[in-house]
Amino acid sequence: MTSLAATGLARPHRWLHAHPFAADTLLAVLVLGLVLTGSYVGPHTDREPPGPGFLLLAVAACACLVARRSRPRAVLGLTCALTFAGTVIAGDGGPARTQIATSVAVALYTVASRTERPTAWRIVAVTVAVLTAAVMFFGPPPWYAQENLGLFAWTGMAGAAGDAVRSRRAFVAAIEERAVRAERTREEEARRRVAEERLRIARELHDVVAHHIALVNVQAGVASHIMDSRPEQAKQALAHVRQASRSALEELRATVGLLRQYGDPEAPTEPAPGLGVLDQLVDGFARVGLRVDVSAASTLPGGPGTGAGAAEAAAVVGPLPGAVDLTAYRVLQEALTNVHKHAGPGARAEVALLRGPDSLDLTVLDDGGGTPAAAGTGAGGHGLIGMRERAVALGGTCEAGPRGEGAAGFRVRAVLPLRVPAGGAGPRGRRL
């Protein structure tokens, strides 16, 4: 189909669309021209031309179309009445004058295109039936004249055309609404994914920085305190500071590397930390004076039942899903960091791992007098919040609070299901 732009009618179409009153006035003039042309060129014009009364009725009926947008039903009623009057005044023996019904067809099209389908079809049926019957019985004989049958056909087709236009408008509006809703949904989904990714990266950065900076702070304080009296031990503490700083930089570089574009050859590919390197984590805390005892037990058949020490914990627990392994390591890392920061000097921590057929149970106890509750609230940090978020992301739980029953210290317990839900933590093969 040739477009309006190709035919040069795009600009007039836009102007008429922006000026509906002018468009309706032009339509009324065109309809009047069709009525007069049909009246003077029709097959009966050689017998009796239309009189002045018919012409006045035709002009009045077409003039009503100027208000067809604002008062569609009133315009339909007036055009029907004027059409009936123009047919009746034709006189006995004169030809039927149904040309005014062109205005009825336009008005009926307007009503059908702007009204709900059930109501529109009722209006169309009543209008076509009543107007055709009135013209047949009160107009010039015979009642089955060709003009009367044409009146029935043209008004019926005008109503059907209006209903088709209304249906098309509703269809286009529904498509546009779905497109807008889909676009809004995509934007909301994109914002949600961005928020989740920012939260995940912030959690990883917190875990890395809080752990290593805590170790650096303690070792630097020790080196400053014994620099003059025991320079050899101060050098050893500074070496630990250097090692902890290097580890922190490496983990930060790996974490920030996830922000690189896909396919970047410099993106990190080394495995994420897990319980397999738990002994390194425990040794790091041991170097700053925190004693950590690790015990592990497993209820799986065919494997080692119990074990003591960080080196044996991974063997007793056995292989874990990547997301669970990473979350277990991060929970232990954050819990031990809180013990070191808040449990007081000389505190001792106990780590207990229990591997079941469907879950992994982690418990961290300390015997210090302090409490790490501030790590998860207010300005004190987001440690406990991060542990809970990690556990919940896997469908597990994480609880933290005083040990109770008169025992001093703090207790952190996390239960991680071994079946990771869809959309859980990241893949095992990348550092998160």
N, C-alpha and C positions, 0 to 999 in steps of 0.2 A: 504494500500500500504506500502511495506517495505521501511523504510527510508534509506538514504545513510549511516547514522551512524550505523544502524543495519547490513548492508551488508559490512561494512568496506571500502566503497568507498568515504567517506566524505573527507578524506585528499587528494586523487588524484583529486577529483572534485574541491576542493578549489585551488589546485595548477594550474590546467588547467584554472580555471576562472581568476587567477592572471596572467597567461601567455597566452594571446590569440593567439600569433603567433605560439607557440608550439602546441596549441590545433588545429589550422587550418592545420598545417603541418601533425599532426597525422590523422586528418580527410581526407586529400588528399591521404595519404598512404592507408587508409582503403578503400576509394572509388576506388583507382587504383586496390586494391586487388579484390574488387567485380567485376570490369570491366573485369579483366583478368580471373577470375574464370568463369564468365558467357560466355566469349568467348571460353574457352577451354572445358567447361563442358556442354555447351548448346546442343540442339537436333541436330544441323547441324555440329558439330565438326568432325563427322566421314567422312563427305564429303570433307571439305576443311578447314583446320586450318587457323587462321588469319595470315596475312603476316606481314613483318616488318614495312611497312608503317602504317598499322592500329595500331600496338603497339606504334609507335612513336606518333601518334595522341592521343592515349589514355593517354600516359604519359604526353603530353603537356596539355591536357584538365584537368587532375587531378592536375597538378602543378599550374594551374591558381587558384585553390581553396584556395591556401595559401593567396591570396590577396582579398578574398571574403568580408572581413569586411571593408577594406579601399576603394575598388573599386567594389562594388557589381554589378553595371550595366555593367561595362566594362567586368567583369568576366563572366556575363551572355551572353554577345554578343560573346565572344571568345569561350566559351564552345558550344554554338549553332553552330557556324561556324565549329568547329572541329568535332562536331557530324555529321553534314551534309557531311563534307569531308570524314569521316570514313565510312559513309554509301555508298557514291558514288564510292569509290575506291574498293568496294567489288568485282566489275567486273560483267560482264554479266554471268548469270547462277549461280553465287555464292550466298551464303546465306546472308540475310540482317544482317548488323552489327550495331545494335542500342544500344549496351551495353555502349558506351561512353555517352549516354544520362543520365546515372546516375549522371554525373557531372553537367549536365544541371538542373536536379531536385534539387541538392544541391544549385546551384547558384540561381535558381528561388525561392526556399524557403527563402534564405537569403534576396533577394530583397523584397519579399512580407512581410517579418517580420520587415523590416526597412523602409517601405514606407507607406505613408498615404493610406487608403483603396481605394479611387477612382483611384488614380494613380497606385497602386499595381495591382488592378484587370484589368486595361487596359493593363499593361505590361504582366500579366499572359495570358490574352486572346490572345494578339498578338503573344506572344512567342509560345504558344501551337499550335495555328492555323497555323502560318507560318512554324514552324519547322516540324510539322506533314505533312503538304501539300508538303513541299519540299522533305521530305524523301519518301513519297508515289509516287511522280511523277518523281524523279530523281534517286531514289535508285533501287535496283534489283527488278524485278517483282516477284509476283503480287503485286499491290498497296495495296491490302487488307490483306497483310501478317500479321500474328499474332504479329510479332515484331513491326510493324507500329502502330497497335491498342494499344499495350502495351505502346509504347512511348506516345501516346495521353493521356492514363489513368494516367501514372506515373507522367508526368509533371503537369497535371491538379491537381492531389492530392498534389503534392509538393507545388504548389501555395496556395491551400486551407489551408494546414497545416501552412504555413508561415503567412497567414492572421489570423488564429486562435491564433497563438503565439503572434502576434502583438496586437490583441484584449485583450488577457489575460494580457500582460504587461501594456497596457493602463489602464485596470481595476484595477490591483494591484497598479499602480501609483496613480490613482484617490483615491483609498481607503487610501493609505498612506498620500496623501495630505489632505484629509478630516480629518484624525486622527490628523495630525499636526495642521491644522486650528482649530479643536475642542479643542485641548490641549491649543493652544495659546489663544483661546477665554475664556476658563476656567480660565487661569492664569490672563488675563486682567480683567475678572469679579471679581475674588478673590481680585485683587489689588484695584479695584474700591470699592468693599464693605469694604475692610479694611480702605481705605481712608475716606469713608463716616462715618464709625464707629468712627475713630479717630477724625474726625471733630465734630461729635455729642458729644462725651465724652468731648472734649476740650471746646465746647460751654457750656455744663452743668457745668463743673468745673469752668469756668469763671464766670457764673452767680452766683454760690454759693459763691465762694471766694470773688468776687468783692463786693457783697452786704454786707456780714457779716464783712469782713475786714474793709470796710468803716465805719460801725457802731462802730467796736472795736476801730478804729483809733480816731474817734471823742470822744468817751467816755473816752478813755485813756488820750487824751489831756485835757479834762475837769477835770478829776481827778488830773492830774499833776498840773493844774493851781490853783485849789482851795484846794489842800491838806492841806496847812497850815492855811488858813483863814477859810474854812468851811469843816472841816473833815467829818461831817455827809453826806453832799452832795457828797463828794469825795467817801465815802464808797458806796453810792447809785450808782454812776457812775461806780465804779469797779464791782458792782454786775451786772450791765447791760453788762459790758465787759465779765464777766464770762458767762452770759446767751447767749450772741451773739456767744462767742467762742464755747460753747457747741452745739449750733444749727449748726454752721458751721461744726464742727467735725461730727455731726450726718449725715448731708447731704453729706459730703465728703465720709463717710463710706458707705452710701447707694449707692452713685454714683459709687465708686470704686468697690462695691460689684457686679456690673453688669459684671465685668471682670471674675468673678468666673465661674467655669465649670457648665454646665447645670446639674441640680439636686442637687447642693450643698445645704444642709439644712440651711446654714448660709446666703444664698443669700437673699437680701431684698425682701419683699413681701408687704410692706405697700403701700397705694395709693400714687400716685404722687401729688404734691401740685397743687391747682387750686384756682379758685375764691372763693371757700368755706372758705379758710383761708386768704382772703384778709384783714380782720380786724386785724389779727396778723401781717401781713406785714406793715400795716399802723401804728399800735401801736409801732412797732419797730422804725420806722422813727420818730414818735412823741417823743419818749424818747430821741432822739438826737437833738431835737429842730426843726424838719422840720414839718410844719403844712401841712396836706394833707386833702383836701376836696373831697369826693367821691359822685358822683351822678350817677344814673342809670335810664334808660328808656327802655321800651319794647313796640314793636308794635304788639306783638302776642295777639290774642283775648283770652279773658277768664283769663288773668293773671293780676298782678299788673302793672299799667302803668308806674309809676315813683317811685323813692325812693331815699332817701338821707342817706349817711353814708355807711361805708364799710360793716357793718353787714347786711344791707338790700340789698346790691348790688347783692349778689348771689341769693337771693329770687326773685328779679326783673328780672334778666337775665335768670334765670331758668336753667335746666340741659343742659349741653353741651357735645359734644363728647369729649372723654378723651384727644385726641391730641390737640384739640382746647382749652380745659380748661387749660392744662399745658402751652401751648404757650402763652395764654393770661396772665397767672400769671407771666411767665418769662419776657415777654415784659414789663409789669407794674413794675416788680422788677428792671429790668435794667434801665428803664426810671427814676424811682424815685431815684435810686442810683446815676445816672448822675446829677439829680437835686440837690441832697445833696452834691455832690462833686464839682459841677461847678457853681451853681446858686448864690452862695454867701450867707453870713450869713443873717438870717431873711427872707429867701425866702419862698414862699408859693406855693404849688403845687395843681393843680386841676385835678382830674381824672374823666372822663366821659365815661360811658359805654352805648352803644345803641345796643339792641338786635333786629335784624330784622328776618324775616322768613328764610332768606338764609345766613345771615352773622352776625358777631359781630364786632362792630366798637369801637375801643379803642382810646381815646385821652388823652394825658397828657400835661398839660400846666404849666409853672412856670413863675414867675414875676421877677426873678433875673436878674442881669445885666451881668452875665457871659454866657458862651456858652459851652455846652458839646460836641462840634464837635470833639474835640481831642479824645474822647472816641472811635471813630470808625476809626481813621486814624493813620498811623505812629506808633510811640512807645507809644502813649497814651493809647492804648488798643484796644479791639475788640468788644466793647459793641454794637455799632450801627450795625456793620457787623453781629454780632450774632442775633440781632433782625430781621434784614432783611432776614437772612438765615432761621430763624424759620418761618417767615411769608410766604416766597416763597415756603418752603417745603410743606406747606398746600395749596398752590395755591392762597395765598393772597398777600397783599402789605404792606409795612411799609415805612413811610416817616418821616424824621426828619430834622428840620431846624429852623431858627429864626421865631418868630410869625409874623413879618411883620406888615404893616399898622401902623407903629409908636409905636407899643407895645413892651416893653422890655421883654426879656425872650426867652424861647425855646419851641418848640412844637413838639411832637411825636404823630403820628397817624398811627394806624395799622387797616387794614380791613382783617378779617379772615373768609373765607367761612366755613359754618357749615358742608358741605359735604367734608370729607377729602379724597383726591385722594389716590389711591393705592400706597403703599410704602412711605406714609407720616410719621408722627412722630410715636413714639413708643406706645405700648398699655397703656391703662389707668390704668391697675391694677398694674403696676410696676413703681418704681421711676426711672426716666431717668437721 
